[in-house]
Amino acid sequence: MVPHLLFYEGVSRLAASRVGVVSTVEPVVTVTLGALLLAEPVTPAVIGGGGLVLAEVVLVQTDGREAVPEAPAPPDAEE
C-alpha cells in the first residue's frame, strides 16, 4: 500500500511521465529488498527480468527525441 501512496504523491508533485518511469523500477527494488531482508531466492530468471526492467528505464529516458516545447500562451481575448 505504501508504494501506491508514494506513487500518487509523486504524481501530484512531478510530471506523470517521470513518475511512471520511476514506478517501473519498483519490482526491482521489491526483489532486492526481499532478498536482503527476507532471504528470498533470486533465480537467474529474476535477475534477467530485473535487467530487462532496468534496460527499459534507460531506453525510455534516452530515446533520442528532443523535448517538446511548451505551447505559447493564447493571446488575451480582451485585445
N, C-alpha and C positions, 0 to 999 in steps of 0.2 A: 504494500500500500504506500509506503514511503516513497519509492521511486516514482509512482504516479503523481503523488502530490508535488514532488520536486519538479517533475516534467511540466505540470501545469503552472507552477510558479515561474519556471524558466520561460514558458511561452508568454506569460504576462510581462516579462522584463526584456526578452530578446526577440529577434525575428524567428518566426516559426521554422524557417529553413535551417537555421543554426541549431535550434533545439532538436529538430528531427534528426539531424546528423549525429548529435551527441547521444540521442536515445538509442541509436543503433549499436552503440558500444556497451550498453547495459548488459547484454548476455555475456560478453567477455569479462566484465567486472564481476558478474554473478558467479561465473565458473571459477574465476581466480579466488574470490573470497570463499567459495565453497571448498576449494582445495586447501586453502591455507587455514581456515578456521574450523572446518568440519571434516577434514581428511577425505573429501570426496575424490574418487578416482578420476584422473584426467587421461583419457584414451587418445590414441592418435587421431581418431575421428573428431574429437572435441577440439584438439589443437588445430586441425585442418579447418574446421568450421570457424574457429576464432580468427585464424589467419585470413580467411575469406572476408569476414566481417570487417576486420581492420583494413584490408585492401580496398574494400568498398568505400570506407570512410575516406581514405586517401584519394581515391578516384573521384569521389563526389566533390571533395574540397579543391582538387586541382584539375578540373575538367577542361581548362584552357579557354573557357569563354570569358569575355570581358564582362564586367559588371554592367547591368542595365542602368543607364542614368535615370534619375527620377524625372517624372513628367513635370513640365513647367506649371507653375500655378496659373489657374484660369484668370483671365482679365476680370477686373471688377465690373459688376453689372451696372454700377452707377454711372459709368462714363459714357 
